[in-house]
Amino acid sequence: MILALAACKPQFDQAPSQVHEPRILAVRGTPAEGRPGTTVAYDALIVAPDGSSPASNEAWAYCNVPKPLDENNTVATGCTSSDQNMQIGTGPMAMGDLPLAACSLFGPDPPPQMPGQPPLRPRDPDITGGYYQPVRIETDTLLGFGLERITCNLAQAGTDIAVQFGQQYKPNENPTLWPLTSTTPIDAIPSGATVTLTAWWPPESVESFPVYDPSTLTLVPHRETMRVSWFASDGSFAHDHTGRDESEMDDWTSNDWTAPKSAETVHLWIVLRDSRGGVDFASYELTVTP
């Protein structure tokens, strides 16, 4: 599930990779996947154009409002209301147990019917077979959401397939970013120059997993896709996102960045996501010289 975050939105006239105001760029849960009741530690990448962290008085919560079928947002509109959430902690990092009803509210188990409301149908999995519990983070000025992958029972599968799935499937782990490399030293980039930046990850960060195909009643093997989102306080990227699909074996992805025309320190952030909701992130300073 790829984009596990909804946060303050950039202006429509600027690329998503441009950071001109405080933003929540990523939310990470460790472990990246767990069954209901699993204890998860959460942290976030919260940034400002000057490289500082504008986070203050962070409040973390689980949203327990299923998304209505007629809503297209990542999470239900009701999740934006603080009285619709289960508080789990405050501060830069918080720890909370995944709600026991997560697979019912957001997964394949039949959800409860609310009084006076029509029944909700079980959720459909994403293309990786996954389901996700919304996680809310609010600071003094920002509101964002992450999606924590939950391990639920395999829906609409016979006993034999369910047993095979349990034997083959391993919960997702967060990927790891290796140090960024550049065609020009990042502490001496000429103003206006275009450099190629490369994000790397270890091969084991790309995990294999089975997905149940109800049309063939079989388990289909897959590999995770990897996606890097690029952000900077100045300059411009050729692409907001780059990555690798599951057929590509390369453990890196590159992007061209053009430096501003004036000498300054530019703050750079990269967010690596795998297709099952795993996250890692890193920050750098780029020195642009005259």
N, C-alpha and C positions, 0 to 999 in steps of 0.2 A: 504494500500500500504505500506506497510512495510518499505523497506529500502528507505528512502527519501533522500539519500545522495550519491553523488559520490565525493570522495575527493582524496587527494594524497594516492597512494596505497602502502601498506607495501611490503617489500621484499618477494619474493616467498618462501624463506627458513625459514620464521617465521610465526607463527600463527597470524591471524588478531587481536587477543586479546593482542598481545605484542606491547607496545608503545616504540619504540627505536628511534623515530624521531618525530618532530612536525607533528601533524595531525589535521584535522577537523573531529571530531567524530559524530557530529549531528548538524542539523539546525532545529530550532523550530519557528513555526509561531503561534501567538496568536491574534485572535482565530485560532483554528486548521482547520477550514473550513469556507468558506464564499462565497456568490454570487459575481460575477464580480462587482467591485465598492466598495466592503467592504475594510475598512482600516485594515491592518494587521501589527503587530509589530513582527520583526524578531530578534532573537539572535542565537548564535551558541556556541557549546562546542569545543573550540580550545585548544589543550593541547601540552605539551612537556614532555619528560621523567623526568625532574627535578621538575615537578609540577607547573611550571610557565605557563603563557599564552603567547605564542609567537605571538599573534595577534597584528598587527599594520596596521594602515591605511586601515581598512576594507572598502571595497566598495561593496554595495549591488545593485542588478539589477534583473529585470524580463527578462527571455529569452522569446522572442516571435517568435522562430523558431520551427515550428512543426517538429517532428522527422519523417524522411522518412521511408517508410515501410521496406526498405532494411537495416536499421540500427538496431543493437541489443543493443545499449547503453541505459542507463536510460533516457538520454536527447540527443537531436540532437547534432551532432558534431559542428554545427554552433553556439551553445550556448557558446563554449569556446572562441569565438571571441568577444571582448568587443564592437565592432561596431554593433553587432547583438542583443544588449540588451537595455532595457529601465532602466536607472539609477533611483534608488529610495532612496538612502541615503548613508551616510558613518558613521563609528564608530561602537562600540560594539553592538549597537541596531539601527535598522532602521525601519521606518514605510512607507508603501506604499499601495496604492489602487490597488486591484486586477484588471488587465486590463479588459476593457469592452468586449474585443474580446476573453477572455480566453476560453469560452465554444465553440467558433468556432475553435480556433487554437488547443485546447487540449481536447475538449469534443465532445458531440454528434451532435452539430449543424454543418451544411455543411460549411467547411472551404473555404476561398476565393481562387480562382485560380490565381496563380502568372503568370505574362506575360511570354509567351514562355515555360511554364511548364505544365505538365499534371495535371489534377485536383486531389486534395487530397480527400480521403474519410474521413467521420467522424471517430473519435477515438472510439475504443472499451473500455468499462469500465473494471476496474479490478474486481476481484471476489466479492468485496464488493459493486459493482455498482458505483465506484468512478472514478473521473477524477482529473488531477493534473496540476497545473501551476508550471513550473520550476523556482526556485529562485537561483540566482548566488551570491556567496560570494567570494571575492578575497582579499587576504592580500598581503604584500610585497613578500611572498614566497609560498603561498598556494592558491589553487583554489578548490572550492567545490560547490555542488549543493544540495538544498533541494527541496522537492515537496510539495507545498501547495494545499490542497484539495479544489476544487471548486464545489459549488452547481450549477448544471445545470438542465435543464428540463429533464424529463424522456423521453427517446427515444423509439420509436416504441411501444408506449402504448396507449390504448384508453383513452377517456376522463374520464370515471369512474375510471379506475385504476390510472390515473394521479392525480385525486382529492384525492383518498384514500392515495396515496403515499405522497402527500403534507400534509395530515392530520397526518400521522404516522411518517414521517421522521423528525428527529431532527439533525441539523448539528453537526458534531463531535466536542468534546471538548478534550483538551489535558489531558492525564492521569496524575496522581500524584504519585510520589515515596514517600513512607514512609521511615524512617531511616533504614539503612542496619543493619542486625544482624549477629552475628558470634558465632560459637561454642567455640571460644577462644577470649578473649578481643583483639581488634584490636591494642591496644597500647602495647601488650606484646605477640607477636606470636613467639614461638621458631624457630630458623633457621632450615630449612628443614622440618618443620611440615606441615601437611595438615589440613586445616580448612575448615569448611563448611560455606559459606556465603549465606545469604538469602535476596533477594530483595522483598519488600512488596508494595502493593498498596491498597487503599480503595476499597471496593466492587463497589462503584458507578463509579469508573474509567472504569469499563467494561460495555460499553453501548450496548443496543439492537437497532436494526435497520432493516428495511425491504429491500429486494433486489428483483427487478423485474425479473421474470423468463419468457423470451419470448416464451419458449417451452410450458408452461402451461398457459400463460397469467395471472399469479397470482403474488401476493407479498408474498415472503417467509421470515419469521422472522429469524434473525441471532443475535448472540452475537459476540462481538469483541474478537479476539485472542490477546494475550499479549506476547511480545517477549522482553527479556532483552539481550543486548549485553554487554559483560564484557571486560574490558581493564585494564592493569596494566603495570607499568614501569619495573617490574621484577617478578620473579616467573612464575608459569604456572597454567592455568586453565584446568580443565577436559573438559570443553566445551567452545567454543567461544560464543555460544548463548544458552539460555534456555528460557522456557516460558510455556504458557498454551493455549490449543486450546479452541474453543468455548463451548465444552461440559464439560470442567473442571471448577468447581466452586471455586477452591482454589485461594486465593488472594496473592499468593507468589510463588517464584521459587528460587531454590537453585543451587549452583555450588561449587565444591571443588576447592580450590586454594592451591598450594604447595609453601611454602615460599622459597626464595633463601637460600643457605647454609651459607651466611655471614650476619652479623648484618647490617641493613640499614633501611632507611625509603623508603617504596614503595608507589608510588602514584597509586590510584585505581579510575577508572571511570566506571559508569554504565549508560546505556542508555535504557530507557523503551519506547517501541513503541507499539501502538495498531494497528490493521489491517486496520484502516481507515486513517492512516497518522499522528495520534497524537503522541507527543513526550514529554518526561521529562528526565532530567538527573541530576546526582549528582556526587560529587567527595569526596574522603576520603584519609587519610594517614594511612598506616599500618606500625607499628613499629615492625621490626624483631629484636629479641634479640639473643645474643650468645647462 
